[in-house]
Amino acid sequence: MPKITIDGKDLEVPEGRTILQAVDDAGLLMNGIDIPHYCWHPKLSIDGSCRLCQVEIEGTPKLQIACNTPVQDGMVVHTKNDRVRAAREGVMELLLINHPLDCPICDQAGECKLQDYAYDYGVGQARSREPRRALKKNVDLGPTIVFDQERCILCRRCVRFCREIPQTGELMVQGRGDHSVIETFPGTPLDNDYSMNVADICPVGALTTRDFRFKIRVWFLDDVPGVCTGCSNGCNIHLGVANNRVYRYQPRRNDDVNDTWMCDSGRLSYREIGAPDRVKEPFVRRGSGAREAASYDSAIEEAAGRLSSIVASKGAGVIAGIASPHATNEELFAFRRLIEALGIETSGVAVVRGASDDLLVKQEKAANGAGARALGFGDAAAVVERIRAGGVDALLMMGHDLLHEQFLGGTEALERLDTVIVLDSHVSAIERVAHVMLPTRVAAEKRGTLTNHAGRVQRVWPAVEPSWEAYSDGEVIARLGRALGLEGFDGRFDVRRISAALATSVSAFAEIDLDSVGDGGRVLSGAGATSGTGETN
């Protein structure tokens, strides 16, 4: 492989890579080797239009753009000398000639690369006397994106994204020279399933999402790494958090999962975290059948009493367990231990399926169906059949996916059951038949791991805390096990201890625990690793 030297650092580079790609591959781009750039993006075709990434190559008379210059063995590159700096200052001056001076009111302020590079390479004052050109403001490109033409620097990232990633091609460059502007094709709004990614890749404040626009200044946000739970792809994300509230999801780069993209529906699923339909208090139904508010402890005692009574009178064979594909691997492991300790033999997981595409969206609409299957939970269809046949008198269920039309299709089949105990985070029709309801947390509120469709185990951390009493499914299971007097349940759910036990007890999870998965995740034993959405340019 070719060997090159950049600013005194020696790199070994695969054949055919450009200078900018080589630095990015080494993890040094803007992290030890600063080559500013606008038009280049690691997952899009090379454009070479902004000219900001110019570098000096020994033996070459003119500066070269790093994004489109292939590496050659023995190449020596300089990115910091006066000649390179002067070129960058010249490019920045040209880019700022017509750019409006509205940083204080621009929603991109604080995460704008034009702002950052203007600070590093901008001139002190403008040399032009002509007024800045006036263009369209506050333009609706489609249902999700708002466009400010005056702020656009024509890097064309958005145009290439629409052509190359969703391959819908709604955007184009119209006009020539200094009359060039970004427009949608006539009669074609920007309305694809990945449209909001154009706001992520826009290096300035030209493209903003209608959802996040003017919600909060970005410097008030903490970016918490996490995983999107909208489907089984498990796209890596940053949760933008402030004041114990999630304001947005943004894709986090993982070349093995989602590259740098995420779908719009997954991006907007952050709204479910603070939705008004969260289950906020436990309740029980006793002899009268009326719903009664209860403390968490008394609700768990009621659940334990009902299960113990049924086991004593009819045996554990009439009890069924339904695992949730939204729960973490550690919680599902605890649930498996609980039903095994009770002697429950009928169990399954209800994974709802829906529309998918060839890019990121997967058919399974849950983040951890693969994890549930790896832990031995089969499809819930067998449980549904037994419920309808009258072979189940009590049901211990996580979530309410069992009610989906693909399974029970409602609550009618559950109305005759003696006991329905539910651990759930959101209100649903299951409340009409539940004898005990226990509020639980969502993925953004707890610690654990999730397994995506390709068998990649990925970590989630709590980004926010619910403002009401709610516990993780694992904590509820641990407390329920203690109330039932089951061996091995002391009421505590130490996620690291459970994760370590999972790694030693289930062969698929061998040597994979909460700490070892790292930021990018690790693939289950026997599962094939798959790449993200496409090849790196």
ABEGO torsion letter per residue (X at the ends): XBBBBBGGBBBBBBBGBBAAAAAAAAGABGAGBBBBBAABBAABBBAGAAGAABBBBBGBABBBBAAABBBBBGBBBBAABAAAAAAAAAAAAAAAAABBBAAAABAABGABAAAAAAAAABBABBABABBBBBBBBGBBABAABBBBAAABAGAGAAAAAAAAAAGAGABBBBEBEAABBBBBBBGBBBBBAAAAAAAAABABAABBBAAABGABBAAABBBBBBBBAABAAGBBBBBBBBGGBBABBBBBBBAAAAEABBBAAAAAAAAAAABAABBABBBBBBAAGBBBBBBAAAAAAAAAAAAAAAAAAAEAAABBBBBBAABBAAAAAAAAAAAAAAGBABBBBBBBBBBBBABABBABBBAAAAAAAAAGBBBAAAAAAAAAAGABABBBBBEAAAABAABAGEAAAAAABABBBBBBABBBAAAAABABBBBBBBAAABBEBBBBAAGBBBBBBBABBBABBBBBAAAAAAAAAAAAGBBGBAGBBBAAAAAAAAAAABAAABGBBAAAAEAAEBBBBGBBBBBBAEBBX
